[in-house]
Amino acid sequence: MNTHTMNQEQVHTNVRNQQSWLRLIYMLLFGALLHLAAAVMWIVCAMQFLFVITTGQDNYNLRQFAQSLSLFINQALQFVSYNSEQKPFPFAPWPQDGSASSKGEIIEQSDTNQA
């Protein structure tokens, strides 16, 4: 019986925790931003496909934007799923791809595919 009372008290304490409710608001905000980001990603993918169909190669700027957008999506999902306490953009800088060699790797792969 004493354990049951302690559990109820803990639940009441947790329900009154303002940080939990504030996090819920942030989670709802990032949930909405995730839906928007998914729609934008589909548009970027469609545009990239059109570039490939019309020019025979992808658009570097779209690829870089898609990379940073996917990093944002990952950061937002990490926050919403309680795997991170770091709030992503707009509470942090927009994520950038830090690998300077990513362009070189893709060019090397393209050169290999053409041979």
N, C-alpha and C positions, 0 to 999 in steps of 0.2 A: 504494500500500500504506500509506503514511504517513497519508493522508486517512482510510482505513478504520480505522486504529488510533485516530485522533483522534475519529472518530465513535463508536466503541465506548466510549472513555473518557468522552465527553460523555453517552452514554446511561447508563452506569454512574453517573455523577455525578447525572444527573437522577433516576434510580430511587432513589437514596439521599437525595434531597431530602425532608426531613420536611414542608416546607410543601406540597408537591404532594399528599402522602398526607393531610394534614390537610384540604386543600381538597376532596379526594375525599369525606371523611367529611361535610363541610358540604354538598357537592353531593347526596349521598345523603339527608341530612336534608331539604334543601329540595325534593328530588324527591318525597319522601313528603308534605311539607307542600303541594306543588302539587297532588297527587292529592286531598288533603283539601279544599283550597281550591276545586278544580273541583267536587267534590260539593256543597259548601256553596253555590257559585254557582248550580248547577242548582236547588237548593232555593229560594234567594232568587228566582230567575227564575220558578219555578212559583208561589211565593207572590205575587209581583208580578202575574202573569197573573190569579190568582184575585181580587186586589184590583180589577184593571181590569174583570174580568167582573162582579163583584158591585157595585162602587161607581161604575163608569164612569171612574175615574181611578186613577193609580198612587199608591203610598204613598211619600211623600217620604223617610221614614226608611229604608225598604228601598232606595230609589234611592241614597241617600247611602252606605249600607253597601256596596252593590254597587260603587259608585265606588271606595271605599277598598280593597275586596277586589281589584278589578281592578288597582289600583295595586300592591298587594302581589304579585299574580301576575306583573305586569310586572317588578317589582324582582327577584323570585326567578328568573325566567327570564333576566334580564340577568346575574345572578350565576352561575347554573349554566352559561350559555353563554360565560362568560369575557368578557362585555362590560362587566362592572363588578366591582370588588374590594370594593364595599360589601355587607356581609351585611345582608339585610332583617330584618324582625321575625322572631324575638324578640331579635335582636342590635341592633336599631335601633327607634325608635318606630314604632308602627303608622301607615301612611301616611294622610294626610288630604287631601281635595280642597282645594287652596288657592284655587280661584277662587270669590270671593264672589258673582260674578254668575251662577253656574251655575243657581241656583234661579230667578232672574229671567229668564234666557234661556228656560228650559223653560216658565215661566208665559206669557211673551210668545208663544212658539210655540203653546201651547195656546189662547190667546186668538185668535190668527190663524186657527187651524184651525177654531174654532167660528164665525167670521164668515162 
